[in-house]
């Protein structure tokens, strides 16, 4: 099932977006999935970036419209001779 079509009445403690938001309308997905997050729940967001490609910047910017940044960790390495950085962020529902 695709994220765009996902529906449930359940609420979740944790929602993980792992390397998927490059393929979706991230602003739309954030606005949709915030309603599935329990009060006090968290979002884990995992993105990579290469020096030559910064697809993560607009996604991170859009995430701040629905969620507050709590903390992040970055891990870097080489992939095909190019430096790659993976950023994993922990986010809270905005205003909590």
C-alpha positions in Angstrom: 0.0 0.0 0.0 1.3 3.4 -0.8 1.7 6.1 1.8 -0.7 8.4 -0.1 -3.5 5.9 0.2 -2.8 4.8 3.8 -5.7 5.3 6.2 -6.2 4.1 9.8 -8.1 5.2 12.9 -5.1 4.0 15.0 -2.6 6.4 16.6 1.1 5.5 16.8 3.9 6.3 19.3 6.5 6.4 16.6 6.4 7.0 12.8 9.5 6.3 10.8 10.2 7.8 7.4 13.3 5.9 6.3 14.8 7.0 2.9 11.3 7.3 1.4 10.4 10.9 1.2 12.4 11.6 -1.9 9.7 9.7 -3.8 6.6 11.3 -2.3 5.1 14.8 -1.9 6.7 15.2 1.5 4.7 18.2 2.6 1.5 16.3 1.8 2.7 13.2 3.6 3.7 15.2 6.8 0.3 16.9 6.9 -1.4 13.5 6.5 0.7 11.5 8.9 0.7 14.0 11.8 -2.9 12.9 12.4 -1.7 9.3 13.0 0.8 10.4 15.7 -0.2 10.0 19.3 0.1 13.0 21.6 3.7 12.8 22.8 4.7 10.6 19.9 7.8 11.1 17.8 8.8 11.0 14.2 12.1 9.5 13.0 13.3 10.9 9.7 16.2 9.4 7.8 17.7 11.1 4.7 20.9 11.0 2.8 22.7 13.7 0.9 25.6 13.9 -1.4 27.7 17.0 -2.0 26.3 17.2 -5.6 22.7 16.4 -4.6 20.9 18.1 -1.7 17.4 16.6 -2.1 17.2 16.6 1.7 17.0 20.4 2.1 13.4 21.0 1.0 12.2 17.8 2.9 13.8 19.1 6.1 12.3 22.5 5.6 8.8 21.0 5.1 9.2 18.8 8.1 9.5 21.9 10.3 6.0 23.0 9.3 4.4 20.1 11.3 7.2 19.0 13.6 9.7 20.5 16.0 13.3 19.3 15.8 14.5 17.5 18.9 17.9 16.0 17.9 19.9 14.5 15.1 22.8 12.3 14.3 24.8 12.2 11.1 26.9 9.3 9.7 29.1 9.8 6.7 31.0 7.6 4.3 32.0 7.2 0.7 29.7 5.8 -2.0 31.1 5.4 -5.5 33.9 7.9 -4.7 31.5 10.5 -3.5 31.0 11.6 0.1 27.5 10.7 1.5 26.0 11.8 4.7 23.0 10.1 6.3 21.0 12.3 8.7 18.6 10.8 11.2 16.4 13.3 13.0 14.0 12.9 15.9 11.0 15.2 15.7 8.1 16.0 18.0 4.6 17.2 17.0 4.7 21.0 16.7 3.9 22.8 19.9 4.3 19.8 22.3 
